[in-house]
Amino acid sequence: MVPRGPERPRKGRSGRGGTGAMAVDPRWPVALVRGAVPVALGLLLWVAMAGGEQDRQQTLKVQPGADSTSLSQRRRHNELIMAALREAAETDDNVAQRRVPWRK
């Protein structure tokens, strides 16, 4: 048998020596904080913006044009425009050059 020198401690799986327990890299917490900060800022901004949603809904309910007469007038106007578009799609004539009543 060949004599060997003094016994050295065996290295574990991490390659750092010692008992083989995983050592924490000092850069890991810094990287974790750098990744978590933008997520936390985005969450805070989202909460701040979503907080005013109920106020916005109340403001929309009070706005002029939300009553039933305005809605029915707007609905009628949209029906007339859709009818004109349907007619324009069905004919080969240039309906943009017609007079205001939009009828043949």
Biopython code that builds the backbone (N, CA, C, O; Angstrom):
import numpy as np
from Bio.PDB.StructureBuilder import StructureBuilder

atoms = [
    (1, "MET", "N", (0.808, -1.169, 0.000)),
    (1, "MET", "CA", (0.000, 0.000, 0.000)),
    (1, "MET", "C", (0.869, 1.256, 0.000)),
    (1, "MET", "O", (1.908, 1.318, 0.657)),
    (2, "VAL", "N", (0.410, 2.256, -0.759)),
    (2, "VAL", "CA", (1.157, 3.502, -0.849)),
    (2, "VAL", "C", (0.637, 4.433, 0.237)),
    (2, "VAL", "O", (-0.571, 4.643, 0.343)),
    (3, "PRO", "N", (1.529, 4.991, 1.043)),
    (3, "PRO", "CA", (1.041, 5.910, 2.074)),
    (3, "PRO", "C", (0.549, 7.205, 1.438)),
    (3, "PRO", "O", (1.172, 7.747, 0.525)),
    (4, "ARG", "N", (-0.546, 7.670, 1.926)),
    (4, "ARG", "CA", (-1.119, 8.926, 1.438)),
    (4, "ARG", "C", (-0.947, 9.990, 2.495)),
    (4, "ARG", "O", (-0.656, 9.699, 3.655)),
    (5, "GLY", "N", (-1.133, 11.233, 2.075)),
    (5, "GLY", "CA", (-0.986, 12.355, 2.986)),
    (5, "GLY", "C", (-2.136, 12.411, 3.981)),
    (5, "GLY", "O", (-2.922, 11.469, 4.083)),
    (6, "PRO", "N", (-2.233, 13.510, 4.708)),
    (6, "PRO", "CA", (-3.310, 13.638, 5.689)),
    (6, "PRO", "C", (-4.668, 13.635, 4.987)),
    (6, "PRO", "O", (-4.810, 14.132, 3.869)),
    (7, "GLU", "N", (-5.623, 13.086, 5.642)),
    (7, "GLU", "CA", (-6.980, 13.005, 5.075)),
    (7, "GLU", "C", (-7.581, 14.400, 4.975)),
    (7, "GLU", "O", (-7.558, 15.179, 5.928)),
    (8, "ARG", "N", (-8.121, 14.695, 3.793)),
    (8, "ARG", "CA", (-8.826, 15.950, 3.598)),
    (8, "ARG", "C", (-10.317, 15.691, 3.707)),
    (8, "ARG", "O", (-10.777, 14.594, 3.391)),
    (9, "PRO", "N", (-11.082, 16.685, 4.152)),
    (9, "PRO", "CA", (-12.529, 16.471, 4.203)),
    (9, "PRO", "C", (-13.079, 16.308, 2.788)),
    (9, "PRO", "O", (-12.643, 16.980, 1.853)),
    (10, "ARG", "N", (-14.026, 15.418, 2.657)),
    (10, "ARG", "CA", (-14.622, 15.172, 1.339)),
    (10, "ARG", "C", (-15.561, 16.315, 0.975)),
    (10, "ARG", "O", (-16.214, 16.926, 1.820)),
    (11, "LYS", "N", (-15.592, 16.563, -0.306)),
    (11, "LYS", "CA", (-16.488, 17.605, -0.790)),
    (11, "LYS", "C", (-17.871, 17.013, -1.025)),
    (11, "LYS", "O", (-18.007, 15.879, -1.485)),
    (12, "GLY", "N", (-18.887, 17.794, -0.705)),
    (12, "GLY", "CA", (-20.261, 17.350, -0.935)),
    (12, "GLY", "C", (-20.676, 17.624, -2.367)),
    (12, "GLY", "O", (-19.838, 17.907, -3.224)),
    (13, "ARG", "N", (-21.958, 17.541, -2.619)),
    (13, "ARG", "CA", (-22.480, 17.757, -3.976)),
    (13, "ARG", "C", (-22.315, 19.197, -4.436)),
    (13, "ARG", "O", (-22.172, 19.453, -5.631)),
    (14, "SER", "N", (-22.333, 20.138, -3.500)),
    (14, "SER", "CA", (-22.255, 21.543, -3.899)),
    (14, "SER", "C", (-20.853, 21.925, -4.348)),
    (14, "SER", "O", (-20.671, 22.971, -4.971)),
    (15, "GLY", "N", (-19.856, 21.094, -4.043)),
    (15, "GLY", "CA", (-18.503, 21.399, -4.459)),
    (15, "GLY", "C", (-17.841, 22.424, -3.574)),
    (15, "GLY", "O", (-16.737, 22.872, -3.885)),
    (16, "ARG", "N", (-18.467, 22.813, -2.485)),
    (16, "ARG", "CA", (-17.923, 23.835, -1.608)),
    (16, "ARG", "C", (-17.271, 23.239, -0.364)),
    (16, "ARG", "O", (-16.688, 23.973, 0.435)),
    (17, "GLY", "N", (-17.356, 21.967, -0.192)),
    (17, "GLY", "CA", (-16.754, 21.349, 0.975)),
    (17, "GLY", "C", (-17.698, 21.410, 2.158)),
    (17, "GLY", "O", (-18.825, 21.887, 2.026)),
    (18, "GLY", "N", (-17.274, 20.952, 3.269)),
    (18, "GLY", "CA", (-18.094, 20.995, 4.458)),
    (18, "GLY", "C", (-18.943, 19.754, 4.564)),
    (18, "GLY", "O", (-18.538, 18.673, 4.138)),
    (19, "THR", "N", (-20.113, 19.908, 5.128)),
    (19, "THR", "CA", (-20.970, 18.757, 5.395)),
    (19, "THR", "C", (-21.812, 18.372, 4.199)),
    (19, "THR", "O", (-22.497, 17.350, 4.242)),
    (20, "GLY", "N", (-21.788, 19.134, 3.162)),
    (20, "GLY", "CA", (-22.584, 18.812, 1.986)),
    (20, "GLY", "C", (-23.914, 19.559, 1.955)),
    (20, "GLY", "O", (-24.684, 19.413, 1.006)),
    (21, "ALA", "N", (-24.185, 20.348, 2.971)),
    (21, "ALA", "CA", (-25.414, 21.145, 2.973)),
    (21, "ALA", "C", (-25.267, 22.253, 1.935)),
    (21, "ALA", "O", (-24.172, 22.772, 1.716)),
    (22, "MET", "N", (-26.389, 22.608, 1.295)),
    (22, "MET", "CA", (-26.319, 23.634, 0.262)),
    (22, "MET", "C", (-26.067, 24.994, 0.885)),
    (22, "MET", "O", (-26.794, 25.425, 1.780)),
    (23, "ALA", "N", (-25.052, 25.651, 0.414)),
    (23, "ALA", "CA", (-24.752, 26.995, 0.886)),
    (23, "ALA", "C", (-25.514, 27.987, 0.024)),
    (23, "ALA", "O", (-25.693, 27.757, -1.172)),
    (24, "VAL", "N", (-25.965, 29.088, 0.616)),
    (24, "VAL", "CA", (-26.733, 30.096, -0.109)),
    (24, "VAL", "C", (-25.767, 31.096, -0.725)),
    (24, "VAL", "O", (-24.916, 31.666, -0.043)),
    (25, "ASP", "N", (-25.913, 31.291, -2.003)),
    (25, "ASP", "CA", (-25.096, 32.266, -2.711)),
    (25, "ASP", "C", (-25.529, 33.660, -2.253)),
    (25, "ASP", "O", (-26.728, 33.937, -2.230)),
    (26, "PRO", "N", (-24.606, 34.542, -1.893)),
    (26, "PRO", "CA", (-25.009, 35.858, -1.391)),
    (26, "PRO", "C", (-25.697, 36.720, -2.451)),
    (26, "PRO", "O", (-26.340, 37.711, -2.103)),
    (27, "ARG", "N", (-25.581, 36.376, -3.712)),
    (27, "ARG", "CA", (-26.250, 37.158, -4.758)),
    (27, "ARG", "C", (-27.712, 36.775, -4.909)),
    (27, "ARG", "O", (-28.486, 37.535, -5.490)),
    (28, "TRP", "N", (-28.106, 35.624, -4.403)),
    (28, "TRP", "CA", (-29.473, 35.134, -4.580)),
    (28, "TRP", "C", (-30.519, 36.044, -3.941)),
    (28, "TRP", "O", (-31.503, 36.363, -4.608)),
    (29, "PRO", "N", (-30.368, 36.485, -2.684)),
    (29, "PRO", "CA", (-31.384, 37.393, -2.106)),
    (29, "PRO", "C", (-31.484, 38.714, -2.858)),
    (29, "PRO", "O", (-32.575, 39.265, -3.002)),
    (30, "VAL", "N", (-30.358, 39.221, -3.335)),
    (30, "VAL", "CA", (-30.377, 40.487, -4.086)),
    (30, "VAL", "C", (-31.165, 40.307, -5.381)),
    (30, "VAL", "O", (-31.962, 41.170, -5.751)),
    (31, "ALA", "N", (-30.945, 39.200, -6.059)),
    (31, "ALA", "CA", (-31.675, 38.929, -7.302)),
    (31, "ALA", "C", (-33.166, 38.748, -7.018)),
    (31, "ALA", "O", (-34.003, 39.175, -7.813)),
    (32, "LEU", "N", (-33.499, 38.124, -5.904)),
    (32, "LEU", "CA", (-34.905, 37.926, -5.548)),
    (32, "LEU", "C", (-35.589, 39.263, -5.284)),
    (32, "LEU", "O", (-36.723, 39.478, -5.711)),
    (33, "VAL", "N", (-34.902, 40.158, -4.583)),
    (33, "VAL", "CA", (-35.476, 41.483, -4.306)),
    (33, "VAL", "C", (-35.626, 42.274, -5.599)),
    (33, "VAL", "O", (-36.645, 42.933, -5.806)),
    (34, "ARG", "N", (-34.624, 42.216, -6.470)),
    (34, "ARG", "CA", (-34.711, 42.942, -7.738)),
    (34, "ARG", "C", (-35.850, 42.437, -8.613)),
    (34, "ARG", "O", (-36.423, 43.208, -9.382)),
    (35, "GLY", "N", (-36.181, 41.182, -8.510)),
    (35, "GLY", "CA", (-37.307, 40.651, -9.281)),
    (35, "GLY", "C", (-38.646, 40.943, -8.638)),
    (35, "GLY", "O", (-39.651, 41.087, -9.334)),
    (36, "ALA", "N", (-38.671, 41.033, -7.303)),
    (36, "ALA", "CA", (-39.941, 41.237, -6.598)),
    (36, "ALA", "C", (-40.377, 42.697, -6.584)),
    (36, "ALA", "O", (-41.572, 42.977, -6.497)),
    (37, "VAL", "N", (-39.441, 43.624, -6.668)),
    (37, "VAL", "CA", (-39.785, 45.048, -6.600)),
    (37, "VAL", "C", (-40.706, 45.469, -7.752)),
    (37, "VAL", "O", (-41.716, 46.117, -7.480)),
    (38, "PRO", "N", (-40.426, 45.145, -9.014)),
    (38, "PRO", "CA", (-41.352, 45.543, -10.080)),
    (38, "PRO", "C", (-42.736, 44.891, -9.942)),
    (38, "PRO", "O", (-43.753, 45.504, -10.267)),
    (39, "VAL", "N", (-42.761, 43.672, -9.466)),
    (39, "VAL", "CA", (-44.056, 43.006, -9.277)),
    (39, "VAL", "C", (-44.849, 43.720, -8.188)),
    (39, "VAL", "O", (-46.051, 43.943, -8.339)),
    (40, "ALA", "N", (-44.187, 44.078, -7.097)),
    (40, "ALA", "CA", (-44.870, 44.773, -6.007)),
    (40, "ALA", "C", (-45.356, 46.152, -6.456)),
    (40, "ALA", "O", (-46.462, 46.562, -6.102)),
    (41, "LEU", "N", (-44.546, 46.867, -7.228)),
    (41, "LEU", "CA", (-44.972, 48.177, -7.734)),
    (41, "LEU", "C", (-46.173, 48.054, -8.661)),
    (41, "LEU", "O", (-47.103, 48.858, -8.590)),
    (42, "GLY", "N", (-46.152, 47.060, -9.520)),
    (42, "GLY", "CA", (-47.298, 46.842, -10.407)),
    (42, "GLY", "C", (-48.553, 46.517, -9.634)),
    (42, "GLY", "O", (-49.634, 46.992, -9.982)),
    (43, "LEU", "N", (-48.433, 45.719, -8.595)),
    (43, "LEU", "CA", (-49.592, 45.382, -7.771)),
    (43, "LEU", "C", (-50.136, 46.613, -7.060)),
    (43, "LEU", "O", (-51.350, 46.809, -6.993)),
    (44, "LEU", "N", (-49.243, 47.440, -6.528)),
    (44, "LEU", "CA", (-49.693, 48.656, -5.859)),
    (44, "LEU", "C", (-50.398, 49.609, -6.830)),
    (44, "LEU", "O", (-51.425, 50.194, -6.488)),
    (45, "LEU", "N", (-49.854, 49.762, -8.025)),
    (45, "LEU", "CA", (-50.510, 50.621, -9.018)),
    (45, "LEU", "C", (-51.869, 50.072, -9.419)),
    (45, "LEU", "O", (-52.819, 50.832, -9.606)),
    (46, "TRP", "N", (-51.963, 48.752, -9.551)),
    (46, "TRP", "CA", (-53.236, 48.138, -9.919)),
    (46, "TRP", "C", (-54.279, 48.378, -8.835)),
    (46, "TRP", "O", (-55.430, 48.694, -9.136)),
    (47, "VAL", "N", (-53.879, 48.229, -7.574)),
    (47, "VAL", "CA", (-54.813, 48.458, -6.463)),
    (47, "VAL", "C", (-55.235, 49.919, -6.426)),
    (47, "VAL", "O", (-56.400, 50.225, -6.174)),
    (48, "ALA", "N", (-54.288, 50.825, -6.677)),
    (48, "ALA", "CA", (-54.621, 52.245, -6.660)),
    (48, "ALA", "C", (-55.597, 52.597, -7.775)),
    (48, "ALA", "O", (-56.503, 53.403, -7.568)),
    (49, "MET", "N", (-55.425, 52.003, -8.953)),
    (49, "MET", "CA", (-56.322, 52.313, -10.072)),
    (49, "MET", "C", (-57.676, 51.642, -9.904)),
    (49, "MET", "O", (-58.700, 52.232, -10.249)),
    (50, "ALA", "N", (-57.704, 50.437, -9.387)),
    (50, "ALA", "CA", (-58.963, 49.710, -9.233)),
    (50, "ALA", "C", (-59.796, 50.283, -8.101)),
    (50, "ALA", "O", (-61.006, 50.060, -8.058)),
    (51, "GLY", "N", (-59.184, 51.011, -7.190)),
    (51, "GLY", "CA", (-59.918, 51.584, -6.067)),
    (51, "GLY", "C", (-60.954, 52.598, -6.507)),
    (51, "GLY", "O", (-61.983, 52.732, -5.845)),
    (52, "GLY", "N", (-60.731, 53.312, -7.585)),
    (52, "GLY", "CA", (-61.672, 54.324, -8.052)),
    (52, "GLY", "C", (-62.727, 53.795, -9.003)),
    (52, "GLY", "O", (-63.459, 54.583, -9.600)),
    (53, "GLU", "N", (-62.826, 52.493, -9.159)),
    (53, "GLU", "CA", (-63.769, 51.917, -10.120)),
    (53, "GLU", "C", (-65.226, 52.203, -9.734)),
    (53, "GLU", "O", (-66.042, 52.513, -10.603)),
    (54, "GLN", "N", (-65.555, 52.104, -8.467)),
    (54, "GLN", "CA", (-66.935, 52.360, -8.039)),
    (54, "GLN", "C", (-67.312, 53.817, -8.257)),
    (54, "GLN", "O", (-68.433, 54.112, -8.669)),
    (55, "ASP", "N", (-66.388, 54.727, -7.986)),
    (55, "ASP", "CA", (-66.660, 56.147, -8.240)),
    (55, "ASP", "C", (-66.891, 56.390, -9.725)),
    (55, "ASP", "O", (-67.759, 57.176, -10.102)),
    (56, "ARG", "N", (-66.117, 55.720, -10.559)),
    (56, "ARG", "CA", (-66.273, 55.883, -12.008)),
    (56, "ARG", "C", (-67.627, 55.359, -12.475)),
    (56, "ARG", "O", (-68.262, 55.962, -13.340)),
    (57, "GLN", "N", (-68.068, 54.245, -11.908)),
    (57, "GLN", "CA", (-69.373, 53.694, -12.269)),
    (57, "GLN", "C", (-70.496, 54.650, -11.869)),
    (57, "GLN", "O", (-71.457, 54.829, -12.616)),
    (58, "GLN", "N", (-70.374, 55.254, -10.707)),
    (58, "GLN", "CA", (-71.392, 56.216, -10.263)),
    (58, "GLN", "C", (-71.408, 57.448, -11.169)),
    (58, "GLN", "O", (-72.476, 57.974, -11.482)),
    (59, "THR", "N", (-70.233, 57.908, -11.589)),
    (59, "THR", "CA", (-70.150, 59.070, -12.477)),
    (59, "THR", "C", (-70.798, 58.758, -13.819)),
    (59, "THR", "O", (-71.479, 59.610, -14.389)),
    (60, "LEU", "N", (-70.595, 57.552, -14.328)),
    (60, "LEU", "CA", (-71.195, 57.183, -15.608)),
    (60, "LEU", "C", (-72.713, 57.112, -15.524)),
    (60, "LEU", "O", (-73.400, 57.427, -16.495)),
    (61, "LYS", "N", (-73.245, 56.702, -14.378)),
    (61, "LYS", "CA", (-74.698, 56.617, -14.225)),
    (61, "LYS", "C", (-75.340, 57.996, -14.229)),
    (61, "LYS", "O", (-76.472, 58.150, -14.686)),
    (62, "VAL", "N", (-74.628, 59.002, -13.725)),
    (62, "VAL", "CA", (-75.175, 60.350, -13.605)),
    (62, "VAL", "C", (-75.004, 61.147, -14.894)),
    (62, "VAL", "O", (-75.657, 62.177, -15.059)),
    (63, "GLN", "N", (-74.161, 60.710, -15.796)),
    (63, "GLN", "CA", (-73.869, 61.465, -17.016)),
    (63, "GLN", "C", (-75.123, 61.721, -17.841)),
    (63, "GLN", "O", (-76.040, 60.900, -17.858)),
    (64, "PRO", "N", (-75.163, 62.865, -18.527)),
    (64, "PRO", "CA", (-76.291, 63.112, -19.423)),
    (64, "PRO", "C", (-76.247, 62.139, -20.598)),
    (64, "PRO", "O", (-75.175, 61.750, -21.061)),
    (65, "GLY", "N", (-77.391, 61.770, -21.054)),
    (65, "GLY", "CA", (-77.465, 60.826, -22.161)),
    (65, "GLY", "C", (-77.699, 59.405, -21.689)),
    (65, "GLY", "O", (-77.780, 58.489, -22.507)),
    (66, "ALA", "N", (-77.808, 59.206, -20.398)),
    (66, "ALA", "CA", (-78.033, 57.871, -19.870)),
    (66, "ALA", "C", (-79.511, 57.602, -19.602)),
    (66, "ALA", "O", (-79.878, 56.509, -19.171)),
    (67, "ASP", "N", (-80.372, 58.615, -19.860)),
    (67, "ASP", "CA", (-81.802, 58.400, -19.635)),
    (67, "ASP", "C", (-82.422, 57.642, -20.804)),
    (67, "ASP", "O", (-81.798, 57.498, -21.855)),
    (68, "SER", "N", (-83.637, 57.165, -20.622)),
    (68, "SER", "CA", (-84.264, 56.278, -21.613)),
    (68, "SER", "C", (-84.570, 56.991, -22.929)),
    (68, "SER", "O", (-84.478, 56.367, -23.986)),
    (69, "THR", "N", (-84.929, 58.277, -22.904)),
    (69, "THR", "CA", (-85.235, 58.968, -24.162)),
    (69, "THR", "C", (-83.983, 59.125, -25.022)),
    (69, "THR", "O", (-84.035, 58.927, -26.236)),
    (70, "SER", "N", (-82.867, 59.476, -24.406)),
    (70, "SER", "CA", (-81.619, 59.615, -25.171)),
    (70, "SER", "C", (-81.186, 58.270, -25.733)),
    (70, "SER", "O", (-80.716, 58.181, -26.867)),
    (71, "LEU", "N", (-81.350, 57.224, -24.928)),
    (71, "LEU", "CA", (-80.960, 55.896, -25.399)),
    (71, "LEU", "C", (-81.812, 55.454, -26.573)),
    (71, "LEU", "O", (-81.299, 54.852, -27.516)),
    (72, "SER", "N", (-83.127, 55.747, -26.531)),
    (72, "SER", "CA", (-83.995, 55.346, -27.647)),
    (72, "SER", "C", (-83.664, 56.151, -28.905)),
    (72, "SER", "O", (-83.690, 55.606, -30.009)),
    (73, "GLN", "N", (-83.354, 57.442, -28.752)),
    (73, "GLN", "CA", (-82.959, 58.252, -29.911)),
    (73, "GLN", "C", (-81.648, 57.739, -30.511)),
    (73, "GLN", "O", (-81.507, 57.652, -31.731)),
    (74, "ARG", "N", (-80.710, 57.408, -29.657)),
    (74, "ARG", "CA", (-79.426, 56.891, -30.137)),
    (74, "ARG", "C", (-79.620, 55.548, -30.833)),
    (74, "ARG", "O", (-78.984, 55.268, -31.849)),
    (75, "ARG", "N", (-80.504, 54.718, -30.275)),
    (75, "ARG", "CA", (-80.780, 53.411, -30.887)),
    (75, "ARG", "C", (-81.411, 53.593, -32.273)),
    (75, "ARG", "O", (-81.057, 52.887, -33.217)),
    (76, "ARG", "N", (-82.336, 54.532, -32.387)),
    (76, "ARG", "CA", (-82.993, 54.806, -33.688)),
    (76, "ARG", "C", (-81.966, 55.321, -34.708)),
    (76, "ARG", "O", (-81.982, 54.920, -35.871)),
    (77, "HIS", "N", (-81.090, 56.198, -34.266)),
    (77, "HIS", "CA", (-80.052, 56.735, -35.150)),
    (77, "HIS", "C", (-79.133, 55.610, -35.639)),
    (77, "HIS", "O", (-78.779, 55.560, -36.817)),
    (78, "ASN", "N", (-78.753, 54.717, -34.736)),
    (78, "ASN", "CA", (-77.911, 53.588, -35.128)),
    (78, "ASN", "C", (-78.624, 52.667, -36.108)),
    (78, "ASN", "O", (-77.994, 52.124, -37.015)),
    (79, "GLU", "N", (-79.938, 52.483, -35.935)),
    (79, "GLU", "CA", (-80.710, 51.662, -36.885)),
    (79, "GLU", "C", (-80.713, 52.279, -38.266)),
    (79, "GLU", "O", (-80.574, 51.567, -39.260)),
    (80, "LEU", "N", (-80.871, 53.620, -38.351)),
    (80, "LEU", "CA", (-80.855, 54.295, -39.653)),
    (80, "LEU", "C", (-79.486, 54.151, -40.328)),
    (80, "LEU", "O", (-79.405, 53.916, -41.533)),
    (81, "ILE", "N", (-78.451, 54.289, -39.568)),
    (81, "ILE", "CA", (-77.109, 54.163, -40.148)),
    (81, "ILE", "C", (-76.863, 52.733, -40.621)),
    (81, "ILE", "O", (-76.298, 52.526, -41.695)),
    (82, "MET", "N", (-77.280, 51.749, -39.835)),
    (82, "MET", "CA", (-77.102, 50.350, -40.245)),
    (82, "MET", "C", (-77.918, 50.043, -41.494)),
    (82, "MET", "O", (-77.466, 49.290, -42.357)),
    (83, "ALA", "N", (-79.124, 50.621, -41.601)),
    (83, "ALA", "CA", (-79.932, 50.414, -42.805)),
    (83, "ALA", "C", (-79.227, 51.007, -44.023)),
    (83, "ALA", "O", (-79.214, 50.390, -45.089)),
    (84, "ALA", "N", (-78.639, 52.197, -43.880)),
    (84, "ALA", "CA", (-77.916, 52.821, -44.986)),
    (84, "ALA", "C", (-76.696, 51.974, -45.369)),
    (84, "ALA", "O", (-76.391, 51.837, -46.554)),
    (85, "LEU", "N", (-76.008, 51.417, -44.396)),
    (85, "LEU", "CA", (-74.855, 50.567, -44.700)),
    (85, "LEU", "C", (-75.284, 49.273, -45.388)),
    (85, "LEU", "O", (-74.622, 48.796, -46.309)),
    (86, "ARG", "N", (-76.397, 48.716, -44.929)),
    (86, "ARG", "CA", (-76.911, 47.501, -45.591)),
    (86, "ARG", "C", (-77.265, 47.779, -47.044)),
    (86, "ARG", "O", (-76.942, 46.994, -47.936)),
    (87, "GLU", "N", (-77.929, 48.901, -47.271)),
    (87, "GLU", "CA", (-78.315, 49.266, -48.635)),
    (87, "GLU", "C", (-77.076, 49.499, -49.491)),
    (87, "GLU", "O", (-77.044, 49.108, -50.658)),
    (88, "ALA", "N", (-76.058, 50.132, -48.921)),
    (88, "ALA", "CA", (-74.824, 50.390, -49.671)),
    (88, "ALA", "C", (-74.119, 49.082, -50.013)),
    (88, "ALA", "O", (-73.494, 48.970, -51.067)),
    (89, "ALA", "N", (-74.216, 48.103, -49.137)),
    (89, "ALA", "CA", (-73.570, 46.823, -49.398)),
    (89, "ALA", "C", (-74.302, 46.038, -50.476)),
    (89, "ALA", "O", (-73.687, 45.241, -51.185)),
    (90, "GLU", "N", (-75.622, 46.253, -50.611)),
    (90, "GLU", "CA", (-76.418, 45.486, -51.570)),
    (90, "GLU", "C", (-76.400, 46.064, -52.975)),
    (90, "GLU", "O", (-76.726, 45.354, -53.927)),
    (91, "THR", "N", (-76.032, 47.323, -53.135)),
    (91, "THR", "CA", (-76.094, 47.961, -54.452)),
    (91, "THR", "C", (-74.687, 48.235, -54.987)),
    (91, "THR", "O", (-73.715, 48.276, -54.233)),
    (92, "ASP", "N", (-74.603, 48.418, -56.297)),
    (92, "ASP", "CA", (-73.342, 48.752, -56.932)),
    (92, "ASP", "C", (-73.182, 50.257, -57.115)),
    (92, "ASP", "O", (-72.120, 50.718, -57.533)),
    (93, "ASP", "N", (-74.227, 51.028, -56.807)),
    (93, "ASP", "CA", (-74.173, 52.478, -56.964)),
    (93, "ASP", "C", (-73.276, 53.089, -55.889)),
    (93, "ASP", "O", (-73.043, 52.495, -54.836)),
    (94, "ASN", "N", (-72.786, 54.281, -56.183)),
    (94, "ASN", "CA", (-72.009, 55.018, -55.204)),
    (94, "ASN", "C", (-72.980, 55.774, -54.313)),
    (94, "ASN", "O", (-73.477, 56.834, -54.693)),
    (95, "VAL", "N", (-73.251, 55.237, -53.135)),
    (95, "VAL", "CA", (-74.251, 55.839, -52.250)),
    (95, "VAL", "C", (-73.718, 57.089, -51.567)),
    (95, "VAL", "O", (-74.499, 57.841, -50.984)),
    (96, "ALA", "N", (-72.433, 57.332, -51.620)),
    (96, "ALA", "CA", (-71.883, 58.536, -51.002)),
    (96, "ALA", "C", (-72.277, 59.782, -51.791)),
    (96, "ALA", "O", (-72.284, 60.882, -51.239)),
    (97, "GLN", "N", (-72.606, 59.626, -53.075)),
    (97, "GLN", "CA", (-72.964, 60.773, -53.904)),
    (97, "GLN", "C", (-74.460, 61.044, -53.916)),
    (97, "GLN", "O", (-74.903, 61.987, -54.572)),
    (98, "ARG", "N", (-75.246, 60.249, -53.211)),
    (98, "ARG", "CA", (-76.705, 60.444, -53.196)),
    (98, "ARG", "C", (-77.082, 61.639, -52.343)),
    (98, "ARG", "O", (-76.287, 62.160, -51.561)),
    (99, "ARG", "N", (-78.323, 62.051, -52.524)),
    (99, "ARG", "CA", (-78.880, 63.135, -51.700)),
    (99, "ARG", "C", (-79.156, 62.604, -50.299)),
    (99, "ARG", "O", (-79.039, 61.402, -50.059)),
    (100, "VAL", "N", (-79.513, 63.466, -49.393)),
    (100, "VAL", "CA", (-79.651, 63.151, -47.985)),
    (100, "VAL", "C", (-80.649, 62.033, -47.660)),
    (100, "VAL", "O", (-80.337, 61.224, -46.786)),
    (101, "PRO", "N", (-81.813, 61.925, -48.290)),
    (101, "PRO", "CA", (-82.737, 60.862, -47.838)),
    (101, "PRO", "C", (-82.198, 59.448, -48.044)),
    (101, "PRO", "O", (-82.746, 58.519, -47.450)),
    (102, "TRP", "N", (-81.175, 59.233, -48.833)),
    (102, "TRP", "CA", (-80.564, 57.936, -49.064)),
    (102, "TRP", "C", (-81.519, 56.904, -49.621)),
    (102, "TRP", "O", (-81.385, 55.714, -49.332)),
    (103, "ARG", "N", (-82.464, 57.336, -50.402)),
    (103, "ARG", "CA", (-83.403, 56.415, -51.041)),
    (103, "ARG", "C", (-83.293, 56.563, -52.546)),
    (103, "ARG", "O", (-82.884, 57.616, -53.035)),
    (104, "LYS", "N", (-83.649, 55.527, -53.286)),
    (104, "LYS", "CA", (-83.592, 55.556, -54.747)),
    (104, "LYS", "C", (-84.724, 56.380, -55.313)),
    (104, "LYS", "O", (-84.838, 56.517, -56.531)),
]
sb = StructureBuilder()
sb.init_structure("model")
sb.init_model(0)
sb.init_chain("A")
sb.init_seg("    ")
for serial, (resi, resn, name, xyz) in enumerate(atoms, 1):
    if name == "N":
        sb.init_residue(resn, " ", resi, " ")
    sb.init_atom(name, np.array(xyz, "f"), 0.0, 1.0, " ", f" {name:<3s}", serial, name[0])
structure = sb.get_structure()
